Amino acid sequence: MTIFRTVLTLGLVALLTACGGEDLPLDDIIWEPPLTSSGGGEIDLGAVNNNESVQASIIGLNNTDETITFTVDVDLEAAEGWIVSSPPPQEVEPGNEVAVGPRFQPNGNTPMESVGTITFFYDDHVVTWVLRASRAE
């Protein structure tokens, strides 16, 4: 029975390899800040006084041997105090970084709480960062 199980396991491994079945690499992009266990990121900028500014940085280091094209979708509203724009698609060489630096600068018209997302698309991966900030009273 043990030989049968060994042969069956080796056959399945060979079949999955031949069909391109492989796990998604966990270290293809090194994110700073690190991703959470859910595979996304969270940044809380806290309470910010009117007309003051706080900046966050999201950096992805290409840890592969190939150039990766990143597309970034920014869903942060200027009317809610966010200052950032969606950059054009970027080709990132091995060892280089893609970075987005959203800034939160509330004024008297900014809602008390503001939440938005920045999503990175590359290869078959999607990584979404949730950003939170509030206007200090």
N, C-alpha and C positions, 0 to 999 in steps of 0.2 A: 504494500500500500504506500509506503514512503517513497519508493521509486516512482510510482505513478504520480504522486503529488508533485515531486520534483520535476518530472517531465512536463506535467501540465503547467506548472508555474513558469518554467523556462519557455514553453510554447507561448503562453500569454504575454510574457515580456517581449519575446521576439515579434509577436503580432502587433503589439502596441507600438513598438519602436518602428516597425516597417510602415505602419499607418500614420506615423507622425504624432502619435499620442505621447505628449511629454508634459510634465508639470510646468506651469508658468514660473519663470525664474523670480525668486523673491528678492534678489539683489541686483537686478538689472539697472535700476535707478536708486541712488541713495538720496533720500529726502531729508531736508533740514528745514524745519523741525521734523523729527521722525514721524512716521505714520502711526496711527492707533491700531489696535488689534482688529478693527473692522476694515482696515485697508485704506482708510481715508485720513484726512488730517483735520485738526481743529486748532483754531487760534482765537483766543479771547483777549482783546486789547483792553478790556476793563472800562472804567468810567473816565471820560476825557472832558476837560473844561471847554466851554465855548471858545472858539477861535484858537485853540491849541491843536497841535497835530501829533499823532502817534503813527509810526510806520511799522508794518510787519514785512517780513521777507519769507518767501517760499522759494527754496532752491532745490533743484533736482540735478544730481551729478550723473552723467552717463557713464555707467560702470560696465559697459559692454565693449566689444571689439568693432562695433559697427556704428555708423552715423544713424541717429534716430531723429525723425521729424516729429516735433511737438506742435500741437494745436492747442491754444488756450482759450477757454470761454470764461469771460468774467461776467458774473451776475451780481454786481454791487451797484447800487443806485447813488448817483451824485446827489440827488435830493435828500438822501439819507445820510449825507456826510462823507461818502467815500470818494476818494480821488484815485482813479486807476483806469486804464483802458485795456482792451484786448489787444495784445501784440499780434503781429502777423505770424503765420506758421514759421517755426524756426528749425533749421537743421543743426543738430548738436553733435559734434564730433566726439569720439571716445575720449574720456577724461575731462570733457568740458561740461559747463552747466547751463541750464535754463533757469531763469529767475523772474519772479514777479514780485513787486513791492507795493502792495496796496497801502494807502494812507487814509486814516480817518481823521477828519477835521470838522467837528460839529459847529453849528451856529444856533442861534435862537429858534430857527425853524426846523432843526433836525429832530426827528422823533427821539424819544427817550431811549429806545432800544433799536438797534439796527443789526440785521443778520443778512448775510449774502454768501455766495459761493464763488470759488474759482476752480474750474475743472481743467485738468490736463488730459489730453488724448494723445496716445502714442502707441504704435504697433496695434496690438489688440487690447491695450490696457486703458482704463479710465480711472483717474485718481481725482477725487473731489475733496476740496478743503472747505470747511465751513468757518466763516469768519463772523465774530460777534464783537460788538462794541456798544457802549452806551454813552449818552450825554450826561455829564455830571450836573447835578442840580445846583 
